């Protein structure tokens, strides 16, 4: 049997599956370690837009097919573009950034399920997620300086907030590889598990979140992400407004009732 052509393997560069409140977005260019090209980024934007509009979605899982989560931008595509590289890069970055903003803004928690190579834009996506579970085989590198450029995908926003400015400078300027134990120590990921257990651990977390108070999750995401731009007084006012809004929901009433009745709550995301 002959090997699949490039067109065949790229027919669905992003896979989207929505079931039982969990949206799974999967990078699907394993022959190039899921590197992002023009078609893949447009498919990513479309998938994220679809998820953002779907009120049944209670949690989002980002993952990669094959041997890697995602190895960044498709450098072969940039090389092929030659003098048109700025135009090609712009066409990729704009929808990529749209997807990053949408993931951050949606109320559903976003989990990055990481394995193998997590490089360049792959690091940006991992940092943009709300939580990250990693296999013990991950190798993270921001990598942009290796091709003579600066980062995109919000990594210059997220990285110093996660690891501090001095360490962020080291990671971004030197493009050294960060392996699983160090990624966990730095807070780049929340948990490291054996590679064989990654899917099961991710599914367990996704199901736990999907069963939770998703309206409250959305307010928590917004409060935490906005806190860096707020004064203490502004943040307290935002917390007050969010708590009062939550107090009018079905989930709040259910949570309070379950607490008094000494039973587990049954949240519905309303």
ZITA-V268871 format. One record per pair of residues at least 4 apart in sequence whose C-alpha atoms are under 7 Angstrom apart, sorted by the first residue. I is the first residue (numbers start at 1). J is the second residue. Records with the same first field share a line. If there is no record, write none. Layout:
BEGIN
I: J, J
END
This chain:
BEGIN
4: 8, 9
5: 9
6: 10
7: 11
9: 29
10: 29
12: 28
13: 27, 28, 29, 40, 43
14: 25, 26, 27, 28, 40, 43, 44
15: 25, 26, 27, 28
16: 24, 25, 26, 47
17: 23, 24, 25
18: 22, 23, 24
19: 23
21: 56, 57, 58, 59, 210
22: 57, 58, 59, 60, 206, 210
23: 51, 57, 59, 60, 61
24: 60, 61, 62
25: 61, 62, 63
26: 62, 63, 64, 65
27: 34, 63, 64, 65
28: 34, 64, 65
29: 33, 34, 35
30: 34, 65, 66, 67
33: 67, 68, 70, 71
34: 64, 69, 70, 71
35: 70, 71, 72, 73, 74
36: 40, 41, 72, 73, 74
37: 41, 73, 74, 77, 92
38: 42, 91, 92
39: 43
40: 44
41: 45, 92, 95, 96
42: 46, 95
43: 47
44: 48, 99
45: 49, 95, 96, 98, 99
46: 50
47: 51
48: 52, 99, 102
49: 53
50: 54
51: 57
52: 106
57: 108
58: 108, 210, 214
59: 108, 109, 110, 206, 209, 210
60: 108, 109, 110, 111
61: 110, 111, 112, 113
62: 111, 112, 113
63: 69, 112, 113, 114
64: 68, 69, 70
65: 69
67: 116
68: 115, 116, 117, 118
69: 114, 115, 116, 117, 118, 122
70: 117, 118, 119, 122
71: 117, 118, 119, 120, 122
72: 119, 120, 121, 122
73: 120, 121
74: 78
75: 79
76: 80
77: 81
78: 82, 85
81: 85, 88
84: 88
85: 89
86: 90
87: 91
88: 92
89: 93
90: 94
92: 96
93: 97
94: 98
95: 99
96: 100, 153
97: 101, 153
98: 102
99: 103
100: 104, 128, 153
101: 105
102: 106
104: 128
107: 215, 217, 218
108: 214, 217, 218
109: 130, 217
110: 129, 130, 131
111: 129, 130, 131, 132
112: 126, 129, 131, 132, 133
113: 132, 133, 134, 202
114: 133, 134, 135, 138
115: 134, 135, 137, 138
116: 137, 138, 139
117: 138, 139, 140
118: 122, 123, 138, 139, 140, 141
119: 123, 140, 141, 142, 143
120: 124, 141, 142, 143, 144
121: 125, 152, 153
122: 126
123: 127, 140, 142
124: 128, 153, 154, 155
125: 129, 153
126: 132
127: 155, 158, 188
128: 158
131: 190
132: 189, 190, 191
133: 189, 190, 191, 192, 202
134: 138, 189, 191, 192, 193
135: 192, 193, 194, 195, 198
136: 180, 192, 193, 194, 195
137: 180, 195
138: 179, 180
139: 177, 178, 179, 180
140: 177, 178, 179
141: 175, 176, 177, 178
142: 171, 172, 175
143: 175
144: 148, 149, 150, 151
145: 149, 150, 173, 175
151: 155, 156
154: 158
155: 159
156: 160
158: 162
159: 163, 168
160: 164, 165, 168
162: 187, 188
163: 167, 168, 186, 187
164: 168
165: 169
166: 170
167: 171
168: 172
169: 173
170: 174
171: 175, 176
178: 182, 183
179: 183
180: 184, 192
181: 185
182: 186
183: 187, 188, 189
184: 188, 189, 190, 191, 192
193: 197, 198
194: 198
197: 201
198: 202
199: 203
200: 204
201: 205
202: 206
203: 207
204: 208
205: 209
206: 210
207: 211
208: 212
211: 267
212: 267
213: 217, 251, 267, 268, 269
214: 218, 269
215: 219, 269, 270
216: 220, 246
217: 221
218: 222
219: 223, 242
220: 224
221: 225
222: 226
223: 227
226: 230
227: 235
230: 234, 235
231: 235
232: 236
233: 237
234: 238
235: 239
236: 240
237: 241
238: 242
239: 243
240: 244
241: 245
242: 246
243: 247
244: 248
246: 252
247: 252
248: 252
249: 253, 270
250: 254, 270
251: 255, 267, 268, 269, 270
252: 256
253: 257
254: 258, 265, 266, 267
255: 259, 265
256: 260
257: 261
258: 262, 263, 264, 265
259: 263
END
